[in-house]
Structure formats: structure tokens, C-alpha cells
Amino acid sequence: MASLPRHQRVIISLSLHILRAAMVRSGEMRVDAVEVRLALRCLLPHCPERWPLELFWDSAGQDNEIGRAQGTTAAFNGIVRQLRLAGRHED
């Protein structure tokens, strides 16, 4: 991850922070907000596969609380995995 410019590392970190917060709130309300869409867009060039980003957005707008919470959680885990595999995120 050291090969990425500092501003890219900050963008990835902030995007994950926004998505994690949305995932936590997703059991109570829809989280298909502008900041979530922007965070997903910022992560797009860093994720080799798009499916977890698309799943997060699709799940964020669901009306069913359980489906929304399960979908955003699965998608978030998929996003983190994609970033790790791409060498863009470490704990």
C-alpha cells in the first residue's frame, strides 16, 4: 500500500469509513445517500471486480431492513476483500 500516493490512501480510508458507518445504520434506515454513492465511486478504480460496489448500492436502497443490512454487510466485506487483494488496503 505504500506505493499509493498519500491522497489516494486517505481517499480509500475515508471511503471505507463512510461505507462502514452506512452499513451500521442500514438495519434502521435506507442508506442510499450521496456520500455513500461518492464513496463507492472513489473506490471503483481500486476494486478489480465491481460486484461488491454494485451490491452495496443496490442493498443500501432496499426497503426491507433485514435484506438491506445483510446486503450492505456482505458487500462491505467484499469491497474490503477486493481492496486487500489489490494491495490497496491493510488493517
Biopython code that builds the backbone (N, CA, C, O; Angstrom):
import numpy as np
from Bio.PDB.StructureBuilder import StructureBuilder

atoms = [
    (1, "MET", "N", (0.821, -1.195, 0.000)),
    (1, "MET", "CA", (0.000, 0.000, 0.000)),
    (1, "MET", "C", (0.862, 1.255, 0.000)),
    (1, "MET", "O", (0.375, 2.333, -0.341)),
    (2, "ALA", "N", (2.102, 1.138, 0.367)),
    (2, "ALA", "CA", (2.988, 2.292, 0.411)),
    (2, "ALA", "C", (3.208, 2.883, -0.982)),
    (2, "ALA", "O", (3.595, 4.045, -1.102)),
    (3, "SER", "N", (2.965, 2.099, -2.037)),
    (3, "SER", "CA", (3.189, 2.592, -3.395)),
    (3, "SER", "C", (2.123, 3.606, -3.829)),
    (3, "SER", "O", (2.336, 4.363, -4.776)),
    (4, "LEU", "N", (0.995, 3.619, -3.149)),
    (4, "LEU", "CA", (-0.051, 4.591, -3.481)),
    (4, "LEU", "C", (0.314, 5.962, -2.923)),
    (4, "LEU", "O", (0.876, 6.059, -1.833)),
    (5, "PRO", "N", (-0.003, 7.015, -3.662)),
    (5, "PRO", "CA", (0.193, 8.357, -3.106)),
    (5, "PRO", "C", (-0.656, 8.548, -1.844)),
    (5, "PRO", "O", (-1.718, 7.942, -1.705)),
    (6, "ARG", "N", (-0.189, 9.373, -0.952)),
    (6, "ARG", "CA", (-0.875, 9.581, 0.326)),
    (6, "ARG", "C", (-2.340, 9.977, 0.123)),
    (6, "ARG", "O", (-3.213, 9.467, 0.825)),
    (7, "HIS", "N", (-2.625, 10.870, -0.816)),
    (7, "HIS", "CA", (-4.009, 11.314, -1.018)),
    (7, "HIS", "C", (-4.915, 10.152, -1.432)),
    (7, "HIS", "O", (-6.091, 10.137, -1.070)),
    (8, "GLN", "N", (-4.396, 9.187, -2.177)),
    (8, "GLN", "CA", (-5.196, 8.021, -2.557)),
    (8, "GLN", "C", (-5.473, 7.138, -1.342)),
    (8, "GLN", "O", (-6.576, 6.613, -1.186)),
    (9, "ARG", "N", (-4.467, 6.978, -0.486)),
    (9, "ARG", "CA", (-4.665, 6.194, 0.742)),
    (9, "ARG", "C", (-5.714, 6.847, 1.637)),
    (9, "ARG", "O", (-6.526, 6.155, 2.250)),
    (10, "VAL", "N", (-5.699, 8.172, 1.713)),
    (10, "VAL", "CA", (-6.679, 8.910, 2.512)),
    (10, "VAL", "C", (-8.076, 8.745, 1.924)),
    (10, "VAL", "O", (-9.038, 8.533, 2.662)),
    (11, "ILE", "N", (-8.196, 8.840, 0.613)),
    (11, "ILE", "CA", (-9.498, 8.676, -0.046)),
    (11, "ILE", "C", (-10.061, 7.282, 0.208)),
    (11, "ILE", "O", (-11.247, 7.140, 0.506)),
    (12, "ILE", "N", (-9.234, 6.267, 0.096)),
    (12, "ILE", "CA", (-9.680, 4.887, 0.344)),
    (12, "ILE", "C", (-10.121, 4.739, 1.797)),
    (12, "ILE", "O", (-11.170, 4.158, 2.073)),
    (13, "SER", "N", (-9.333, 5.256, 2.713)),
    (13, "SER", "CA", (-9.657, 5.159, 4.134)),
    (13, "SER", "C", (-10.963, 5.879, 4.465)),
    (13, "SER", "O", (-11.807, 5.327, 5.171)),
    (14, "LEU", "N", (-11.139, 7.086, 3.972)),
    (14, "LEU", "CA", (-12.373, 7.836, 4.228)),
    (14, "LEU", "C", (-13.582, 7.163, 3.583)),
    (14, "LEU", "O", (-14.666, 7.128, 4.166)),
    (15, "SER", "N", (-13.392, 6.635, 2.387)),
    (15, "SER", "CA", (-14.494, 5.938, 1.712)),
    (15, "SER", "C", (-14.940, 4.726, 2.509)),
    (15, "SER", "O", (-16.138, 4.487, 2.660)),
    (16, "LEU", "N", (-13.981, 3.956, 3.022)),
    (16, "LEU", "CA", (-14.328, 2.798, 3.844)),
    (16, "LEU", "C", (-15.013, 3.224, 5.130)),
    (16, "LEU", "O", (-15.934, 2.551, 5.594)),
    (17, "HIS", "N", (-14.579, 4.327, 5.709)),
    (17, "HIS", "CA", (-15.211, 4.847, 6.925)),
    (17, "HIS", "C", (-16.680, 5.192, 6.657)),
    (17, "HIS", "O", (-17.553, 4.861, 7.459)),
    (18, "ILE", "N", (-16.945, 5.850, 5.540)),
    (18, "ILE", "CA", (-18.318, 6.215, 5.167)),
    (18, "ILE", "C", (-19.166, 4.963, 4.948)),
    (18, "ILE", "O", (-20.304, 4.892, 5.411)),
    (19, "LEU", "N", (-18.610, 3.972, 4.239)),
    (19, "LEU", "CA", (-19.364, 2.742, 3.968)),
    (19, "LEU", "C", (-19.602, 1.939, 5.240)),
    (19, "LEU", "O", (-20.671, 1.355, 5.415)),
    (20, "ARG", "N", (-18.612, 1.906, 6.128)),
    (20, "ARG", "CA", (-18.778, 1.176, 7.399)),
    (20, "ARG", "C", (-19.899, 1.822, 8.227)),
    (20, "ARG", "O", (-20.740, 1.120, 8.789)),
    (21, "ALA", "N", (-19.907, 3.150, 8.298)),
    (21, "ALA", "CA", (-20.954, 3.852, 9.047)),
    (21, "ALA", "C", (-22.330, 3.602, 8.428)),
    (21, "ALA", "O", (-23.310, 3.418, 9.150)),
    (22, "ALA", "N", (-22.406, 3.593, 7.110)),
    (22, "ALA", "CA", (-23.679, 3.316, 6.433)),
    (22, "ALA", "C", (-24.125, 1.894, 6.701)),
    (22, "ALA", "O", (-25.309, 1.643, 6.924)),
    (23, "MET", "N", (-23.182, 0.957, 6.680)),
    (23, "MET", "CA", (-23.502, -0.440, 6.950)),
    (23, "MET", "C", (-24.098, -0.580, 8.355)),
    (23, "MET", "O", (-25.075, -1.305, 8.543)),
    (24, "VAL", "N", (-23.525, 0.099, 9.325)),
    (24, "VAL", "CA", (-24.024, 0.040, 10.702)),
    (24, "VAL", "C", (-25.444, 0.603, 10.795)),
    (24, "VAL", "O", (-26.282, 0.050, 11.508)),
    (25, "ARG", "N", (-25.719, 1.693, 10.085)),
    (25, "ARG", "CA", (-27.052, 2.320, 10.114)),
    (25, "ARG", "C", (-28.079, 1.577, 9.275)),
    (25, "ARG", "O", (-29.280, 1.801, 9.427)),
    (26, "SER", "N", (-27.623, 0.698, 8.396)),
    (26, "SER", "CA", (-28.518, 0.094, 7.405)),
    (26, "SER", "C", (-29.620, -0.770, 8.009)),
    (26, "SER", "O", (-30.633, -1.008, 7.351)),
    (27, "GLY", "N", (-29.456, -1.241, 9.229)),
    (27, "GLY", "CA", (-30.507, -2.017, 9.865)),
    (27, "GLY", "C", (-31.680, -1.175, 10.316)),
    (27, "GLY", "O", (-32.743, -1.705, 10.640)),
    (28, "GLU", "N", (-31.493, 0.138, 10.338)),
    (28, "GLU", "CA", (-32.528, 1.048, 10.834)),
    (28, "GLU", "C", (-33.164, 1.899, 9.739)),
    (28, "GLU", "O", (-34.325, 2.293, 9.845)),
    (29, "MET", "N", (-32.395, 2.180, 8.685)),
    (29, "MET", "CA", (-32.892, 3.087, 7.650)),
    (29, "MET", "C", (-32.182, 2.835, 6.328)),
    (29, "MET", "O", (-31.138, 2.185, 6.275)),
    (30, "ARG", "N", (-32.772, 3.366, 5.267)),
    (30, "ARG", "CA", (-32.096, 3.323, 3.970)),
    (30, "ARG", "C", (-30.838, 4.178, 4.044)),
    (30, "ARG", "O", (-30.820, 5.215, 4.707)),
    (31, "VAL", "N", (-29.804, 3.743, 3.369)),
    (31, "VAL", "CA", (-28.527, 4.465, 3.409)),
    (31, "VAL", "C", (-28.030, 4.804, 2.000)),
    (31, "VAL", "O", (-26.829, 4.968, 1.784)),
    (32, "ASP", "N", (-28.953, 4.907, 1.053)),
    (32, "ASP", "CA", (-28.576, 5.248, -0.323)),
    (32, "ASP", "C", (-28.464, 6.766, -0.463)),
    (32, "ASP", "O", (-29.235, 7.405, -1.179)),
    (33, "ALA", "N", (-27.481, 7.319, 0.244)),
    (33, "ALA", "CA", (-27.266, 8.760, 0.287)),
    (33, "ALA", "C", (-26.105, 9.159, -0.618)),
    (33, "ALA", "O", (-25.347, 8.311, -1.087)),
    (34, "VAL", "N", (-25.982, 10.439, -0.851)),
    (34, "VAL", "CA", (-24.963, 10.983, -1.747)),
    (34, "VAL", "C", (-23.562, 10.591, -1.293)),
    (34, "VAL", "O", (-22.726, 10.229, -2.122)),
    (35, "GLU", "N", (-23.291, 10.656, 0.010)),
    (35, "GLU", "CA", (-21.936, 10.343, 0.478)),
    (35, "GLU", "C", (-21.585, 8.869, 0.248)),
    (35, "GLU", "O", (-20.423, 8.540, 0.011)),
    (36, "VAL", "N", (-22.573, 7.994, 0.316)),
    (36, "VAL", "CA", (-22.336, 6.573, 0.047)),
    (36, "VAL", "C", (-22.020, 6.384, -1.433)),
    (36, "VAL", "O", (-21.094, 5.655, -1.788)),
    (37, "ARG", "N", (-22.776, 7.031, -2.279)),
    (37, "ARG", "CA", (-22.525, 6.932, -3.726)),
    (37, "ARG", "C", (-21.137, 7.469, -4.080)),
    (37, "ARG", "O", (-20.434, 6.877, -4.900)),
    (38, "LEU", "N", (-20.741, 8.581, -3.469)),
    (38, "LEU", "CA", (-19.419, 9.150, -3.716)),
    (38, "LEU", "C", (-18.317, 8.212, -3.225)),
    (38, "LEU", "O", (-17.314, 8.020, -3.911)),
    (39, "ALA", "N", (-18.501, 7.629, -2.041)),
    (39, "ALA", "CA", (-17.506, 6.695, -1.507)),
    (39, "ALA", "C", (-17.337, 5.496, -2.436)),
    (39, "ALA", "O", (-16.215, 5.071, -2.709)),
    (40, "LEU", "N", (-18.443, 4.958, -2.917)),
    (40, "LEU", "CA", (-18.378, 3.831, -3.844)),
    (40, "LEU", "C", (-17.674, 4.237, -5.137)),
    (40, "LEU", "O", (-16.881, 3.469, -5.683)),
    (41, "ARG", "N", (-17.960, 5.426, -5.620)),
    (41, "ARG", "CA", (-17.331, 5.917, -6.856)),
    (41, "ARG", "C", (-15.818, 6.091, -6.671)),
    (41, "ARG", "O", (-15.036, 5.802, -7.577)),
    (42, "CYS", "N", (-15.418, 6.567, -5.488)),
    (42, "CYS", "CA", (-13.990, 6.750, -5.204)),
    (42, "CYS", "C", (-13.244, 5.418, -5.142)),
    (42, "CYS", "O", (-12.052, 5.355, -5.446)),
    (43, "LEU", "N", (-13.944, 4.356, -4.748)),
    (43, "LEU", "CA", (-13.306, 3.045, -4.627)),
    (43, "LEU", "C", (-13.288, 2.271, -5.946)),
    (43, "LEU", "O", (-12.539, 1.306, -6.094)),
    (44, "LEU", "N", (-14.104, 2.692, -6.888)),
    (44, "LEU", "CA", (-14.232, 1.982, -8.164)),
    (44, "LEU", "C", (-12.896, 1.687, -8.848)),
    (44, "LEU", "O", (-12.697, 0.557, -9.292)),
    (45, "PRO", "N", (-11.971, 2.646, -8.956)),
    (45, "PRO", "CA", (-10.711, 2.335, -9.653)),
    (45, "PRO", "C", (-9.799, 1.371, -8.880)),
    (45, "PRO", "O", (-8.833, 0.849, -9.436)),
    (46, "HIS", "N", (-10.103, 1.140, -7.619)),
    (46, "HIS", "CA", (-9.240, 0.308, -6.784)),
    (46, "HIS", "C", (-9.756, -1.117, -6.599)),
    (46, "HIS", "O", (-9.050, -1.966, -6.055)),
    (47, "CYS", "N", (-10.975, -1.384, -7.046)),
    (47, "CYS", "CA", (-11.574, -2.716, -6.911)),
    (47, "CYS", "C", (-11.572, -3.412, -8.273)),
    (47, "CYS", "O", (-12.214, -2.940, -9.211)),
    (48, "PRO", "N", (-10.855, -4.530, -8.383)),
    (48, "PRO", "CA", (-10.810, -5.259, -9.657)),
    (48, "PRO", "C", (-12.189, -5.723, -10.132)),
    (48, "PRO", "O", (-12.446, -5.775, -11.335)),
    (49, "GLU", "N", (-13.065, -6.055, -9.200)),
    (49, "GLU", "CA", (-14.412, -6.503, -9.561)),
    (49, "GLU", "C", (-15.427, -5.495, -9.043)),
    (49, "GLU", "O", (-15.303, -4.993, -7.926)),
    (50, "ARG", "N", (-16.422, -5.204, -9.854)),
    (50, "ARG", "CA", (-17.429, -4.182, -9.499)),
    (50, "ARG", "C", (-18.561, -4.703, -8.632)),
    (50, "ARG", "O", (-19.252, -3.918, -7.983)),
    (51, "TRP", "N", (-18.765, -6.039, -8.611)),
    (51, "TRP", "CA", (-19.970, -6.574, -7.983)),
    (51, "TRP", "C", (-20.176, -6.132, -6.536)),
    (51, "TRP", "O", (-21.317, -5.851, -6.170)),
    (52, "PRO", "N", (-19.128, -6.049, -5.674)),
    (52, "PRO", "CA", (-19.444, -5.647, -4.303)),
    (52, "PRO", "C", (-19.878, -4.183, -4.211)),
    (52, "PRO", "O", (-20.676, -3.827, -3.344)),
    (53, "LEU", "N", (-19.360, -3.338, -5.095)),
    (53, "LEU", "CA", (-19.758, -1.928, -5.104)),
    (53, "LEU", "C", (-21.217, -1.799, -5.545)),
    (53, "LEU", "O", (-21.992, -1.047, -4.953)),
    (54, "GLU", "N", (-21.575, -2.542, -6.589)),
    (54, "GLU", "CA", (-22.953, -2.509, -7.081)),
    (54, "GLU", "C", (-23.917, -3.108, -6.056)),
    (54, "GLU", "O", (-25.019, -2.597, -5.860)),
    (55, "LEU", "N", (-23.496, -4.192, -5.408)),
    (55, "LEU", "CA", (-24.337, -4.818, -4.386)),
    (55, "LEU", "C", (-24.565, -3.871, -3.215)),
    (55, "LEU", "O", (-25.676, -3.794, -2.690)),
    (56, "PHE", "N", (-23.526, -3.149, -2.799)),
    (56, "PHE", "CA", (-23.694, -2.212, -1.677)),
    (56, "PHE", "C", (-24.746, -1.165, -2.044)),
    (56, "PHE", "O", (-25.661, -0.903, -1.264)),
    (57, "TRP", "N", (-24.615, -0.573, -3.220)),
    (57, "TRP", "CA", (-25.558, 0.475, -3.619)),
    (57, "TRP", "C", (-26.975, -0.078, -3.752)),
    (57, "TRP", "O", (-27.929, 0.544, -3.285)),
    (58, "ASP", "N", (-27.117, -1.231, -4.379)),
    (58, "ASP", "CA", (-28.446, -1.828, -4.540)),
    (58, "ASP", "C", (-29.063, -2.157, -3.180)),
    (58, "ASP", "O", (-30.255, -1.936, -2.966)),
    (59, "SER", "N", (-28.256, -2.679, -2.272)),
    (59, "SER", "CA", (-28.745, -3.040, -0.939)),
    (59, "SER", "C", (-29.075, -1.799, -0.114)),
    (59, "SER", "O", (-30.031, -1.810, 0.661)),
    (60, "ALA", "N", (-28.302, -0.744, -0.270)),
    (60, "ALA", "CA", (-28.481, 0.478, 0.516)),
    (60, "ALA", "C", (-29.862, 1.092, 0.321)),
    (60, "ALA", "O", (-30.375, 1.761, 1.218)),
    (61, "GLY", "N", (-30.468, 0.870, -0.845)),
    (61, "GLY", "CA", (-31.763, 1.458, -1.137)),
    (61, "GLY", "C", (-32.949, 0.547, -0.902)),
    (61, "GLY", "O", (-34.087, 0.928, -1.173)),
    (62, "GLN", "N", (-32.701, -0.645, -0.403)),
    (62, "GLN", "CA", (-33.810, -1.577, -0.157)),
    (62, "GLN", "C", (-34.692, -1.079, 0.985)),
    (62, "GLN", "O", (-34.216, -0.423, 1.911)),
    (63, "ASP", "N", (-35.979, -1.398, 0.904)),
    (63, "ASP", "CA", (-36.909, -1.031, 1.973)),
    (63, "ASP", "C", (-36.908, -2.043, 3.107)),
    (63, "ASP", "O", (-37.225, -1.693, 4.244)),
    (64, "ASN", "N", (-36.559, -3.280, 2.821)),
    (64, "ASN", "CA", (-36.557, -4.329, 3.840)),
    (64, "ASN", "C", (-35.304, -4.208, 4.709)),
    (64, "ASN", "O", (-34.184, -4.293, 4.206)),
    (65, "GLU", "N", (-35.499, -4.008, 6.020)),
    (65, "GLU", "CA", (-34.372, -3.776, 6.930)),
    (65, "GLU", "C", (-33.379, -4.937, 6.960)),
    (65, "GLU", "O", (-32.167, -4.723, 6.918)),
    (66, "ILE", "N", (-33.888, -6.153, 7.031)),
    (66, "ILE", "CA", (-33.006, -7.320, 7.128)),
    (66, "ILE", "C", (-32.222, -7.497, 5.834)),
    (66, "ILE", "O", (-31.010, -7.711, 5.868)),
    (67, "GLY", "N", (-32.895, -7.411, 4.704)),
    (67, "GLY", "CA", (-32.225, -7.541, 3.418)),
    (67, "GLY", "C", (-31.191, -6.446, 3.205)),
    (67, "GLY", "O", (-30.100, -6.688, 2.689)),
    (68, "ARG", "N", (-31.560, -5.234, 3.617)),
    (68, "ARG", "CA", (-30.640, -4.102, 3.477)),
    (68, "ARG", "C", (-29.391, -4.314, 4.333)),
    (68, "ARG", "O", (-28.272, -4.116, 3.859)),
    (69, "ALA", "N", (-29.579, -4.712, 5.584)),
    (69, "ALA", "CA", (-28.447, -4.923, 6.490)),
    (69, "ALA", "C", (-27.566, -6.076, 6.021)),
    (69, "ALA", "O", (-26.340, -5.967, 6.039)),
    (70, "GLN", "N", (-28.180, -7.175, 5.603)),
    (70, "GLN", "CA", (-27.396, -8.321, 5.131)),
    (70, "GLN", "C", (-26.654, -7.992, 3.841)),
    (70, "GLN", "O", (-25.493, -8.367, 3.674)),
    (71, "GLY", "N", (-27.324, -7.293, 2.933)),
    (71, "GLY", "CA", (-26.709, -6.952, 1.659)),
    (71, "GLY", "C", (-25.536, -5.997, 1.804)),
    (71, "GLY", "O", (-24.493, -6.190, 1.180)),
    (72, "THR", "N", (-25.707, -4.956, 2.636)),
    (72, "THR", "CA", (-24.609, -3.992, 2.808)),
    (72, "THR", "C", (-23.436, -4.635, 3.544)),
    (72, "THR", "O", (-22.280, -4.328, 3.255)),
    (73, "THR", "N", (-23.724, -5.518, 4.484)),
    (73, "THR", "CA", (-22.644, -6.193, 5.218)),
    (73, "THR", "C", (-21.848, -7.106, 4.280)),
    (73, "THR", "O", (-20.617, -7.076, 4.272)),
    (74, "ALA", "N", (-22.555, -7.907, 3.500)),
    (74, "ALA", "CA", (-21.871, -8.797, 2.549)),
    (74, "ALA", "C", (-21.071, -7.981, 1.533)),
    (74, "ALA", "O", (-19.936, -8.329, 1.206)),
    (75, "ALA", "N", (-21.660, -6.908, 1.040)),
    (75, "ALA", "CA", (-20.979, -6.071, 0.058)),
    (75, "ALA", "C", (-19.755, -5.391, 0.664)),
    (75, "ALA", "O", (-18.703, -5.325, 0.028)),
    (76, "PHE", "N", (-19.885, -4.885, 1.890)),
    (76, "PHE", "CA", (-18.744, -4.232, 2.546)),
    (76, "PHE", "C", (-17.590, -5.212, 2.689)),
    (76, "PHE", "O", (-16.442, -4.875, 2.398)),
    (77, "ASN", "N", (-17.894, -6.424, 3.139)),
    (77, "ASN", "CA", (-16.846, -7.443, 3.262)),
    (77, "ASN", "C", (-16.210, -7.745, 1.904)),
    (77, "ASN", "O", (-14.999, -7.947, 1.814)),
    (78, "GLY", "N", (-17.022, -7.776, 0.857)),
    (78, "GLY", "CA", (-16.499, -7.998, -0.489)),
    (78, "GLY", "C", (-15.607, -6.853, -0.967)),
    (78, "GLY", "O", (-14.596, -7.081, -1.630)),
    (79, "ILE", "N", (-15.988, -5.626, -0.628)),
    (79, "ILE", "CA", (-15.188, -4.457, -1.001)),
    (79, "ILE", "C", (-13.832, -4.504, -0.304)),
    (79, "ILE", "O", (-12.795, -4.297, -0.934)),
    (80, "VAL", "N", (-13.847, -4.776, 0.993)),
    (80, "VAL", "CA", (-12.587, -4.845, 1.754)),
    (80, "VAL", "C", (-11.700, -5.949, 1.187)),
    (80, "VAL", "O", (-10.490, -5.769, 1.052)),
    (81, "ARG", "N", (-12.295, -7.081, 0.858)),
    (81, "ARG", "CA", (-11.519, -8.183, 0.275)),
    (81, "ARG", "C", (-10.905, -7.779, -1.064)),
    (81, "ARG", "O", (-9.738, -8.071, -1.325)),
    (82, "GLN", "N", (-11.681, -7.116, -1.905)),
    (82, "GLN", "CA", (-11.173, -6.650, -3.194)),
    (82, "GLN", "C", (-9.984, -5.695, -3.000)),
    (82, "GLN", "O", (-8.971, -5.797, -3.693)),
    (83, "LEU", "N", (-10.126, -4.779, -2.058)),
    (83, "LEU", "CA", (-9.056, -3.813, -1.803)),
    (83, "LEU", "C", (-7.802, -4.498, -1.273)),
    (83, "LEU", "O", (-6.686, -4.139, -1.649)),
    (84, "ARG", "N", (-7.988, -5.476, -0.407)),
    (84, "ARG", "CA", (-6.831, -6.221, 0.118)),
    (84, "ARG", "C", (-6.121, -6.984, -1.001)),
    (84, "ARG", "O", (-4.896, -6.947, -1.111)),
    (85, "LEU", "N", (-6.905, -7.671, -1.826)),
    (85, "LEU", "CA", (-6.318, -8.439, -2.925)),
    (85, "LEU", "C", (-5.573, -7.540, -3.910)),
    (85, "LEU", "O", (-4.581, -7.952, -4.510)),
    (86, "ALA", "N", (-6.054, -6.326, -4.066)),
    (86, "ALA", "CA", (-5.412, -5.370, -4.975)),
    (86, "ALA", "C", (-4.247, -4.645, -4.313)),
    (86, "ALA", "O", (-3.575, -3.837, -4.953)),
    (87, "GLY", "N", (-4.004, -4.931, -3.024)),
    (87, "GLY", "CA", (-2.928, -4.268, -2.301)),
    (87, "GLY", "C", (-3.228, -2.820, -1.962)),
    (87, "GLY", "O", (-2.317, -2.012, -1.779)),
    (88, "ARG", "N", (-4.530, -2.492, -1.879)),
    (88, "ARG", "CA", (-4.938, -1.115, -1.623)),
    (88, "ARG", "C", (-5.381, -0.867, -0.186)),
    (88, "ARG", "O", (-5.636, 0.275, 0.196)),
    (89, "HIS", "N", (-5.474, -1.932, 0.615)),
    (89, "HIS", "CA", (-5.951, -1.766, 1.993)),
    (89, "HIS", "C", (-5.291, -2.806, 2.877)),
    (89, "HIS", "O", (-5.145, -3.968, 2.497)),
    (90, "GLU", "N", (-4.901, -2.375, 4.048)),
    (90, "GLU", "CA", (-4.414, -3.282, 5.065)),
    (90, "GLU", "C", (-4.949, -2.809, 6.395)),
    (90, "GLU", "O", (-5.174, -1.615, 6.593)),
    (91, "ASP", "N", (-5.151, -3.733, 7.300)),
    (91, "ASP", "CA", (-5.746, -3.371, 8.601)),
    (91, "ASP", "C", (-4.788, -2.643, 9.506)),
    (91, "ASP", "O", (-5.151, -2.279, 10.625)),
]
sb = StructureBuilder()
sb.init_structure("model")
sb.init_model(0)
sb.init_chain("A")
sb.init_seg("    ")
for serial, (resi, resn, name, xyz) in enumerate(atoms, 1):
    if name == "N":
        sb.init_residue(resn, " ", resi, " ")
    sb.init_atom(name, np.array(xyz, "f"), 0.0, 1.0, " ", f" {name:<3s}", serial, name[0])
structure = sb.get_structure()
